[in-house]
């Protein structure tokens, strides 16, 4: 059996194991879904806001311009993507809600060797609430799975 050099337990990176769904069970993306498709699915479910990592490992809400500690944002759904043309393009789309203005949206992060120190710190500090809401924990919503 060969080991995957990107396996979380084999990296010197604080990135959480994103292949394990809450409550156990593996989730490995293999459908080559594009990031644009996933963003459209989340937007159709009511998560149209945008978030990004800024200096000092804070998360910026692009709606109200507030900067929050990552632990103040609850992750309601998370989708891991790998580039269709380059599997080394590893990204996470995390659905979060701003603790200041309550805008729901997507925080896009690199993970693995391409993640910045700030992105890795944010990933480790996000509050994992997947499965607690109406969104699927590890995939983008389908038509009719709207924001609660």
PyMOL commands that set and color helices and strands:
alter all, ss='L'
color gray80, all
select helices_A, chain A and resi 8-10+35-44+55-57+70-72+112-114+117-125
alter helices_A, ss='H'
color red, helices_A
select strands_A, chain A and resi 49-54+58-61+67-69+74-75+77-82+90-97+104-110+127-128
alter strands_A, ss='S'
color yellow, strands_A
deselect
rebuild
show_as cartoon
